[in-house]
Amino acid sequence: MQGQGDRVTNLRLVDGAAGTPARTGSAPRPSTRTRSTRRRRAFGKIAKQRSGRYQASYLGENGERYLAPVTFETKGDADAWLSMRRAELEEHRWRPPDPQPAETPTLRDYSEIWLERRRTRDGQPLKPRTKDLYRILLDKQILPTLGDRHLADITADDIDDWYAMLLPAAPTRRAHAYSLLSTIMRSASTGRRPLIPDSPCKVEHPTVLHRTFEPKPATPQQIAIIVENMPDKYQALILLSAWCGLRWGEVSELRRKDLDLASMSVRVERAVVWRKGEATVGTPKSRAGVRTIALPPNLRPALKRHLAEHAMPGPDGLLFPNATKTGHLHVNTLSKTYHRARQVAGRPDLRFHDLRHSAATMAAQAGATLAELMARMGHSTAKAALVYQHVAEGRDRIIADRMALLAEPGVVQSTGIDGPRAET
């Protein structure tokens, strides 16, 4: 998209306006009849861009050519804009358009500002890990090709060309990179002081991510086997993750003051993330992640024993410190023993994060509504909670068998379901 005063480039005229580029090669000339019946535009020019939009331009009283500040979706819209400019000239109301604003920043410069000022939907700064991910996508996938281009000079065709060459064998990173660039360009075209009239990210049918891995939740029996085969100091960690659905960053930041065995609850207010080998304590993944979770009574003996034998002292003592009890436990420290324990349980596929998935599934089977599940798991949207509402293996068969019972005489009353009613 181009503003007034820009050079006309990569345009193809769509009418018989004066200045039509000379024909080259041996392309056939139109018939005499076609040339004689085609109308010449009396005022201005309309040119069709490769993006499919239309650019209008005209000569002012000073003999200089002026472009419309925006491109148009239809040729009729461009023609209407030219008609207004012509009326201004004929009625001596025309004034040269205001000078173009200062040159827009490069995508590289603007993305730096955007990354620092970007906020989540609830107004919070980006999480450190999210910012790191965006930085990697910018540095490796976006900026090498487009970084030194000024925002106003990046066209839809440029984006199409960049996307066509972008990671064809890595659809996930490809989708993430395009989504990030689209968000940045949309920010540049909106707000109180838009830098460009419209975002050039208009790729048709971009890559859509499909969930290719559907984890199978662990059963209570499998969880018990995993716990039994873990070192004593990590057993309570597995129990809290598998029965309360805590994320790794949440469970590894728990402190004595967060665990209340009198009320059998655990308070989640913080989470730890690792960046370049250093632990950084912040808030949970979303605002909804700050929550109080009721503990299943079956966890009491293990948690009580853990507090007495393994947790660091004092209210701020970490429940699950590292081996030297000098700081946070890293997930890699747990990997070897956890992988061996899940193998014994017959679940070599069970990732640590799948323990959270298992907790959500058991809560749903215990009767938790969607709202209750969202509160317990710390989800800010129903969509996120639904990801974890998979049915454990065999549960669907139980439901089907119970449905079949409804067809048998006398079962309707025993199930508490109302019997047949007369039509109204």
C-alpha positions as CSV (number, residue, x, y, z in Angstrom):
1,M,0.0,0.0,0.0
2,Q,1.4,3.4,-0.9
3,G,0.8,6.9,0.2
4,Q,0.7,10.2,-1.6
5,G,4.1,11.1,-3.1
6,D,5.3,7.5,-3.4
7,R,6.8,6.3,-6.6
8,V,4.5,4.2,-8.8
9,T,6.1,0.8,-9.1
10,N,5.0,-2.7,-10.0
11,L,1.7,-1.4,-11.3
12,R,-0.4,-2.7,-14.2
13,L,-2.8,-0.2,-15.9
14,V,-6.3,-1.6,-16.2
15,D,-7.8,1.0,-18.6
16,G,-6.8,3.0,-21.6
17,A,-5.3,5.9,-19.7
18,A,-2.6,7.9,-21.3
19,G,0.9,6.7,-20.4
20,T,0.1,3.0,-21.0
21,P,3.5,1.2,-21.1
22,A,4.7,0.5,-24.6
23,R,4.1,-3.1,-25.8
24,T,7.1,-5.3,-26.0
25,G,7.8,-8.6,-27.8
26,S,5.4,-10.0,-30.3
27,A,2.2,-9.8,-28.3
28,P,-0.8,-9.3,-30.7
29,R,-2.2,-5.8,-30.9
30,P,-5.9,-5.3,-30.1
31,S,-8.2,-5.0,-33.1
32,T,-9.0,-1.7,-34.6
33,R,-12.6,-2.0,-33.4
34,T,-11.4,-2.7,-29.8
35,R,-9.1,0.4,-29.9
36,S,-11.8,2.6,-31.3
37,T,-14.5,1.6,-28.8
38,R,-12.2,1.7,-25.6
39,R,-12.8,4.9,-23.7
40,R,-9.8,6.9,-22.7
41,R,-9.9,8.1,-19.1
42,A,-10.5,11.9,-19.1
43,F,-8.9,12.4,-15.7
44,G,-6.3,10.6,-13.7
45,K,-5.1,7.0,-13.8
46,I,-6.2,3.8,-12.2
47,A,-3.7,0.9,-12.0
48,K,-4.2,-2.6,-10.6
49,Q,-1.5,-3.9,-8.2
50,R,-0.4,-7.5,-8.0
51,S,-2.2,-7.7,-4.7
52,G,-5.5,-7.2,-6.6
53,R,-6.2,-3.7,-5.1
54,Y,-6.3,-0.5,-7.2
55,Q,-4.1,2.6,-7.0
56,A,-5.4,6.0,-8.2
57,S,-3.3,9.0,-9.2
58,Y,-3.8,12.3,-11.0
59,L,-1.9,15.5,-12.1
60,G,-2.3,18.5,-9.9
61,E,-2.4,22.2,-11.0
62,N,1.4,22.3,-10.4
63,G,1.9,19.5,-12.9
64,E,3.0,17.0,-10.3
65,R,1.4,13.5,-10.0
66,Y,-0.2,12.6,-6.7
67,L,-1.1,9.1,-5.5
68,A,-4.2,8.3,-3.4
69,P,-3.1,7.9,0.2
70,V,-4.6,4.4,0.2
71,T,-5.3,1.7,-2.3
72,F,-8.8,0.6,-3.1
73,E,-10.6,-2.7,-3.1
74,T,-12.6,-2.0,-6.3
75,K,-12.0,0.1,-9.4
76,G,-15.2,1.9,-8.7
77,D,-13.9,3.2,-5.4
78,A,-10.8,4.4,-7.0
79,D,-12.8,6.2,-9.7
80,A,-15.0,7.8,-7.1
81,W,-11.9,9.2,-5.3
82,L,-10.6,10.6,-8.6
83,S,-14.0,12.3,-9.3
84,M,-13.7,14.2,-6.0
85,R,-10.2,15.4,-6.8
86,R,-11.4,16.5,-10.3
87,A,-14.3,18.5,-8.8
88,E,-11.8,20.2,-6.4
89,L,-9.7,21.2,-9.4
90,E,-12.6,22.5,-11.5
91,E,-14.0,24.5,-8.6
92,H,-10.6,25.9,-7.6
93,R,-10.8,24.3,-4.2
94,W,-7.8,22.0,-4.7
95,R,-4.8,22.3,-2.5
96,P,-1.7,20.2,-2.7
97,P,-1.9,17.3,-0.2
98,D,0.0,17.6,3.0
99,P,3.6,16.5,2.8
100,Q,4.2,12.8,3.6
101,P,5.0,12.1,7.2
102,A,8.5,11.2,8.3
103,E,9.9,7.9,7.0
104,T,8.5,4.9,8.8
105,P,11.0,2.9,10.9
106,T,12.4,-0.4,9.6
107,L,10.8,-3.6,10.7
108,R,13.9,-4.4,12.8
109,D,13.6,-1.1,14.8
110,Y,9.9,-1.3,15.2
111,S,9.9,-4.9,16.3
112,E,12.4,-4.0,19.1
113,I,9.9,-1.3,20.4
114,W,7.0,-3.7,19.9
115,L,8.7,-6.5,21.9
116,E,9.4,-4.2,24.9
117,R,5.9,-2.6,25.0
118,R,3.8,-5.6,24.1
119,R,1.1,-6.6,26.6
120,T,-1.1,-9.6,27.0
121,R,-4.9,-9.3,26.8
122,D,-5.2,-8.6,30.5
123,G,-2.5,-5.8,30.3
124,Q,0.4,-7.8,31.7
125,P,3.9,-7.8,30.2
126,L,5.0,-10.7,28.2
127,K,6.4,-13.7,30.1
128,P,10.1,-14.1,29.8
129,R,9.8,-17.4,28.0
130,T,7.3,-15.9,25.5
131,K,9.6,-13.0,24.9
132,D,12.5,-15.4,24.3
133,L,10.4,-17.3,21.8
134,Y,9.5,-14.2,19.9
135,R,13.1,-13.1,19.9
136,I,14.2,-16.4,18.3
137,L,11.5,-16.2,15.6
138,L,12.4,-12.6,14.8
139,D,16.2,-13.2,14.7
140,K,16.1,-16.5,12.7
141,Q,13.0,-16.3,10.5
142,I,11.8,-12.8,10.0
143,L,14.4,-10.1,10.3
144,P,17.1,-11.7,8.0
145,T,14.7,-11.2,5.1
146,L,12.5,-8.2,6.0
147,G,14.3,-6.5,9.0
148,D,16.0,-3.7,7.0
149,R,12.8,-2.8,5.1
150,H,10.8,0.2,6.1
151,L,7.3,-0.6,7.3
152,A,5.7,1.4,4.5
153,D,7.7,-0.3,1.9
154,I,6.7,-3.8,2.8
155,T,4.0,-5.0,0.5
156,A,1.6,-8.0,0.4
157,D,3.7,-9.4,-2.4
158,D,6.8,-9.2,-0.2
159,I,5.1,-11.1,2.5
160,D,3.8,-13.7,0.0
161,D,7.4,-14.2,-1.3
162,W,8.8,-14.4,2.2
163,Y,6.2,-16.9,3.3
164,A,6.6,-19.1,0.2
165,M,10.2,-19.7,1.2
166,L,9.7,-20.0,4.9
167,L,10.4,-23.4,6.6
168,P,8.3,-25.7,4.4
169,A,9.5,-28.7,6.4
170,A,8.7,-27.1,9.8
171,P,5.0,-26.2,9.8
172,T,4.8,-25.4,13.5
173,R,7.6,-22.8,13.4
174,R,6.3,-21.5,10.0
175,A,2.9,-20.9,11.5
176,H,4.4,-19.2,14.6
177,A,6.6,-17.0,12.6
178,Y,3.8,-15.8,10.3
179,S,1.5,-15.3,13.3
180,L,4.1,-13.1,15.0
181,L,4.8,-11.0,11.9
182,S,1.1,-10.6,11.3
183,T,0.6,-9.4,14.9
184,I,3.5,-6.9,14.6
185,M,2.2,-5.4,11.3
186,R,-1.3,-5.2,12.6
187,S,0.0,-3.2,15.6
188,A,1.8,-0.9,13.2
189,S,-1.5,-0.3,11.3
190,T,-3.7,0.4,14.3
191,G,-3.7,2.4,17.5
192,R,-3.7,6.2,18.0
193,R,-0.9,6.8,15.5
194,P,-0.8,4.1,12.9
195,L,2.4,4.0,10.9
196,I,0.9,2.2,7.9
197,P,-2.6,2.2,6.5
198,D,-3.1,-1.5,6.5
199,S,-1.2,-4.7,7.4
200,P,0.4,-6.4,4.3
201,C,0.1,-9.8,5.9
202,K,-2.6,-11.2,3.7
203,V,-1.4,-14.7,2.8
204,E,-4.2,-16.9,1.5
205,H,-4.6,-20.2,3.4
206,P,-1.6,-19.9,5.8
207,T,-0.5,-23.0,7.6
208,V,-2.9,-24.0,10.3
209,L,-1.6,-25.9,13.3
210,H,-3.3,-29.2,14.1
211,R,-2.8,-31.0,17.3
212,T,-0.8,-34.1,16.3
213,F,-0.1,-35.4,19.7
214,E,-3.0,-36.5,22.0
215,P,-1.6,-37.6,25.3
216,K,-3.4,-40.4,27.1
217,P,-4.0,-39.6,30.8
218,A,-2.5,-41.8,33.4
219,T,-4.7,-43.9,35.6
220,P,-4.6,-43.7,39.4
221,Q,-2.9,-47.1,39.4
222,Q,-0.2,-45.9,37.0
223,I,0.4,-42.8,39.0
224,A,0.8,-44.9,42.2
225,I,3.4,-47.1,40.4
226,I,5.3,-44.0,39.2
227,V,5.3,-42.5,42.8
228,E,6.6,-45.8,44.3
229,N,9.5,-45.9,41.9
230,M,10.6,-42.3,42.5
231,P,13.1,-41.3,45.1
232,D,11.4,-40.3,48.4
233,K,12.2,-36.6,48.0
234,Y,10.3,-36.4,44.7
235,Q,7.3,-38.5,45.5
236,A,5.2,-35.6,46.8
237,L,6.1,-33.6,43.7
238,I,4.6,-36.3,41.5
239,L,1.5,-36.5,43.6
240,L,0.9,-32.7,43.5
241,S,1.4,-32.6,39.8
242,A,-0.8,-35.6,39.0
243,W,-3.6,-34.9,41.4
244,C,-3.7,-31.1,41.5
245,G,-2.6,-30.3,37.9
246,L,0.3,-28.1,38.8
247,R,2.7,-27.0,36.0
248,W,6.4,-27.6,36.5
249,G,7.1,-24.0,37.1
250,E,4.4,-23.8,39.7
251,V,5.2,-27.0,41.7
252,S,9.0,-26.3,41.7
253,E,8.4,-22.8,43.2
254,L,6.1,-24.0,46.0
255,R,7.2,-23.1,49.5
256,R,6.1,-24.2,53.0
257,K,3.8,-21.2,53.4
258,D,1.9,-22.3,50.3
259,L,0.9,-25.7,51.7
260,D,-1.9,-25.8,54.4
261,L,-2.5,-29.3,55.6
262,A,-5.0,-28.1,58.2
263,S,-7.4,-27.0,55.4
264,M,-5.9,-29.4,52.9
265,S,-5.2,-26.8,50.2
266,V,-2.2,-25.4,48.3
267,R,-1.9,-21.8,47.2
268,V,-0.3,-21.1,43.8
269,E,0.9,-17.5,43.4
270,R,4.3,-17.8,41.7
271,A,6.1,-19.8,39.1
272,V,9.7,-20.2,38.1
273,V,11.2,-20.2,34.6
274,W,14.7,-21.0,33.5
275,R,16.5,-18.6,31.1
276,K,20.1,-19.2,30.1
277,G,20.7,-21.4,33.1
278,E,19.2,-19.0,35.6
279,A,16.0,-19.4,37.6
280,T,13.6,-16.4,37.4
281,V,10.6,-16.3,39.7
282,G,7.5,-14.6,38.4
283,T,3.7,-15.0,38.3
284,P,2.0,-18.1,36.9
285,K,1.2,-18.4,33.2
286,S,-1.9,-16.3,33.3
287,R,-3.8,-14.3,35.9
288,A,-6.1,-17.2,36.3
289,G,-3.1,-19.3,37.3
290,V,-3.1,-17.6,40.7
291,R,-5.4,-19.9,42.6
292,T,-6.1,-22.0,45.7
293,I,-6.5,-25.7,45.1
294,A,-8.2,-28.2,47.4
295,L,-5.9,-31.2,48.1
296,P,-7.4,-34.7,47.8
297,P,-7.3,-36.3,51.3
298,N,-5.2,-39.3,50.0
299,L,-2.2,-36.9,49.7
300,R,-2.0,-36.0,53.3
301,P,0.4,-38.7,54.6
302,A,2.9,-38.2,51.8
303,L,2.8,-34.4,52.1
304,K,3.2,-34.5,55.9
305,R,6.2,-36.8,55.6
306,H,7.7,-34.7,52.9
307,L,7.5,-31.5,55.0
308,A,9.2,-33.3,57.9
309,E,12.1,-34.9,55.9
310,H,12.8,-33.0,52.7
311,A,11.5,-29.4,52.5
312,M,13.7,-26.5,53.3
313,P,13.1,-24.8,56.7
314,G,11.1,-21.7,57.4
315,P,7.9,-20.3,55.7
316,D,9.8,-19.4,52.6
317,G,11.6,-22.8,52.4
318,L,11.2,-24.5,49.0
319,L,9.3,-27.7,49.1
320,F,11.4,-29.2,46.3
321,P,14.9,-27.7,46.4
322,N,17.8,-28.8,44.3
323,A,20.2,-31.5,45.6
324,T,22.3,-29.0,47.5
325,K,19.3,-27.2,48.9
326,T,20.6,-23.9,47.6
327,G,17.9,-23.1,45.0
328,H,15.3,-24.4,42.6
329,L,15.1,-27.9,41.2
330,H,15.6,-28.1,37.5
331,V,13.3,-30.4,35.5
332,N,16.4,-32.1,33.9
333,T,17.4,-33.3,37.4
334,L,14.2,-35.2,37.6
335,S,14.2,-36.6,34.0
336,K,16.3,-39.8,34.5
337,T,14.4,-41.1,37.5
338,Y,11.0,-40.1,36.1
339,H,11.7,-41.8,32.8
340,R,12.6,-45.0,34.6
341,A,9.5,-44.9,36.9
342,R,7.1,-44.3,34.0
343,Q,8.7,-47.3,32.2
344,V,7.9,-49.5,35.2
345,A,4.3,-48.2,35.1
346,G,4.0,-49.2,31.5
347,R,3.7,-45.6,30.3
348,P,7.0,-44.7,28.5
349,D,5.0,-42.1,26.5
350,L,3.9,-40.2,29.6
351,R,5.5,-36.7,29.6
352,F,5.8,-34.8,32.9
353,H,3.2,-32.3,31.6
354,D,0.8,-35.2,31.0
355,L,0.5,-35.5,34.8
356,R,-1.3,-32.2,34.7
357,H,-3.5,-33.6,31.9
358,S,-4.2,-36.6,34.1
359,A,-5.3,-34.4,37.0
360,A,-7.8,-32.5,34.7
361,T,-9.2,-35.8,33.4
362,M,-9.8,-37.2,36.9
363,A,-11.4,-34.0,38.0
364,A,-13.7,-34.1,35.1
365,Q,-14.6,-37.7,35.8
366,A,-15.2,-36.8,39.4
367,G,-18.0,-34.4,38.3
368,A,-16.2,-31.0,37.9
369,T,-18.0,-28.6,35.6
370,L,-16.1,-26.7,33.0
371,A,-16.0,-23.6,35.2
372,E,-14.7,-25.6,38.2
373,L,-12.1,-27.3,36.0
374,M,-10.9,-23.9,34.7
375,A,-10.6,-22.6,38.3
376,R,-8.7,-25.7,39.5
377,M,-6.3,-25.9,36.5
378,G,-5.8,-22.1,36.3
379,H,-7.1,-21.7,32.8
380,S,-8.2,-18.2,31.6
381,T,-10.3,-19.5,28.7
382,A,-12.7,-22.4,28.2
383,K,-10.8,-23.5,25.1
384,A,-7.7,-24.1,27.1
385,A,-9.6,-26.2,29.7
386,L,-11.2,-28.3,27.0
387,V,-7.8,-29.4,25.8
388,Y,-7.5,-31.4,29.0
389,Q,-11.0,-32.8,29.1
390,H,-10.1,-36.0,27.3
391,V,-11.9,-39.2,28.4
392,A,-9.6,-41.8,30.0
393,E,-9.3,-45.0,28.1
394,G,-12.4,-47.3,28.6
395,R,-14.6,-44.5,30.0
396,D,-16.5,-44.1,26.8
397,R,-17.4,-47.8,26.8
398,I,-18.8,-47.4,30.4
399,I,-21.0,-44.5,29.2
400,A,-22.2,-46.5,26.2
401,D,-23.1,-49.5,28.4
402,R,-25.0,-47.3,30.9
403,M,-26.9,-45.7,28.0
404,A,-28.0,-49.1,26.8
405,L,-29.5,-49.8,30.2
406,L,-32.0,-47.0,29.7
407,A,-33.7,-49.2,27.1
408,E,-34.5,-51.9,29.6
409,P,-37.8,-51.9,31.5
410,G,-37.6,-50.5,35.0
411,V,-34.1,-48.9,34.6
412,V,-35.5,-45.4,33.9
413,Q,-36.8,-45.0,37.4
414,S,-33.7,-46.5,39.1
415,T,-31.4,-44.1,37.3
416,G,-33.4,-41.1,38.4
417,I,-34.1,-40.0,34.8
418,D,-37.6,-38.9,34.1
419,G,-39.7,-41.5,32.1
420,P,-41.5,-40.8,28.8
421,R,-43.8,-37.8,28.8
422,A,-46.8,-37.0,26.6
423,E,-46.0,-34.8,23.7
424,T,-47.1,-31.1,24.2
